[in-house]
Amino acid sequence: MWKTKREVSMAGIVSATLLLNAAAACMWPLTTVYMHDQLHQTLTLAGIALLGMSLCMILGNWLGGWLFDHWSPFYSAIVGTLCSFIPMALLIFFHGWPIFGVMLLLIGLGDGIVMTVVNSFAATVKTVESRRVFNYLYIGMNLGVVVGTLMVGLLMKHGVTLVFSVAALSYLTLLLIFIFDFRAKIEKKAYTHAKGPAKPAQLKLIWLISALVFALYMSYSLWESVISVHMTGLGISFEKYSLLWTLNGLMIVFGQPIVNRLAADFKLSSQIWVGSLIFILSFLLLVFAKSYAMFVVTMIILTLGEMTGFPGIPAWIDGLAGDNDKGKFQGIYNMAISFGRAVGPLYGGMIIEYGSYHSLFWSVTAIMLLALGAVMLANHRHQTKLSE
């Protein structure tokens, strides 16, 4: 039997985040190409498969938060990982259609559970400041995306079986990390109100922050979907488009520690407000972007905003949550991300079909600005109440 620890180590949390996102990053770019080129399915069906995976991930986000709060945090991590590992291992041997689509749904469910459970464990760390914990978590997440994206690019030419094998090995390693490092005792305090410890003003602010997260990731997902089509339509190669993501990942991995030091002297809400605004304004540049150099500049500005604003959001939500609601509200945060990623490509496709790329970029900019304005107004009112 392993001894129960007081809390999970930062190395364990970052490693788990890196492995989870590396495995997930293998599947997202692979799915459309594999279904269309090798399984000979339509692009529409591939889009439906990805949407189904996103919806299962949203369900997993909620389920992970509920299990963390009401069951065992440790066993929640184990169950979630097995839910991803077993279907990924089966794909090594059986990867035709429709079993591929069914396994994608199960992997999405497992990834959603694990994502929320890891975030919830991060929220329980007391030996490191919450702000720094989630900054490290964000670096691990983006490093995992960089590793996963590079991995699928290198392995795919050797066959899809090798990709599934390496992804399954990532989940197996993740399972071992959970077994050896996540057996920690999570202390839960008694409720102080009939409906839980969170005050009404805090609940309202958390939901508005989640709405902002949804708007940000809905817009961000356009970079992963319709913007690639937009760029190739302008005569820019797909390889050059892919390099933008390498630039994004490297900037975050090497630049995030510098941003963290500079932002340490600012209020968390102010850091998030500034970073989100920079991120939002980058979409206005897309309206005028015609050359590859302009897309590079836009990606740099977007990444600076992302590095400044995004890592602090789960820490802010954690500070507003009650002692018994850590998993619940981290689950809502992750659901907002997953839902935004699921809706974004569909929204982008509809606006382009009935309008234009320009109208799409203007519309998402307006949506994000409205969401950010609502959050900052609610936060101002909340701070005013606290100071009275």
Stockholm file with secondary structure:
# STOCKHOLM 1.0

chainA/1-388         MWKTKREVSMAGIVSATLLLNAAAACMWPLTTVYMHDQLHQTLTLAGIALLGMSLCMILGNWLGGWLFDHWSPFYSAIVGTLCSFIPMALLIFFHGWPIFGVMLLLIGLGDGIVMTVVNSFAATVKTVESRRVFNYLYIGMNLGVVVGTLMVGLLMKHGVTLVFSVAALSYLTLLLIFIFDFRAKIEKKAYTHAKGPAKPAQLKLIWLISALVFALYMSYSLWESVISVHMTGLGISFEKYSLLWTLNGLMIVFGQPIVNRLAADFKLSSQIWVGSLIFILSFLLLVFAKSYAMFVVTMIILTLGEMTGFPGIPAWIDGLAGDNDKGKFQGIYNMAISFGRAVGPLYGGMIIEYGSYHSLFWSVTAIMLLALGAVMLANHRHQTKLSE
#=GR chainA/1-388 SS CCCCBSSCCHHHHHHHHHHHHHHHHHHHHHHHHIIIIISCCCHHHHHHHHHHHHHHHHHHHHHHHHHHHHSCHHHHHHHHHHHHHHHHHHHHHCCCTTHHHHHHHHHHHHHHHHHHHHHHHHHTCCSSCHHHHHHHHHHHHHHHHHHHHHHHHHHGGGCHHHHHHHHHHHHHHHHHHHHHHCCBCCCCCCCSSTTCSSCHHHHHHHHHHHHHHHHHHHHHHHHHTHHHHHHHHTTCCHHHHHHHHHHHHHHHHHHHHHHHHHHTTSCHHHHHHHHHHHHHHHHHHHHHCCSHHHHHHHHHHHHHHHHHHSTHHHHHHHHHSCTTCHHHHHHHHHHHHHHHHHHHHHHHHHHHHHSCHHHHHHHHHHHHHHHHHHHHHHHHHHHHHHHC
#=GC SS_cons         CCCCBSSCCHHHHHHHHHHHHHHHHHHHHHHHHIIIIISCCCHHHHHHHHHHHHHHHHHHHHHHHHHHHHSCHHHHHHHHHHHHHHHHHHHHHCCCTTHHHHHHHHHHHHHHHHHHHHHHHHHTCCSSCHHHHHHHHHHHHHHHHHHHHHHHHHHGGGCHHHHHHHHHHHHHHHHHHHHHHCCBCCCCCCCSSTTCSSCHHHHHHHHHHHHHHHHHHHHHHHHHTHHHHHHHHTTCCHHHHHHHHHHHHHHHHHHHHHHHHHHTTSCHHHHHHHHHHHHHHHHHHHHHCCSHHHHHHHHHHHHHHHHHHSTHHHHHHHHHSCTTCHHHHHHHHHHHHHHHHHHHHHHHHHHHHHSCHHHHHHHHHHHHHHHHHHHHHHHHHHHHHHHC
//
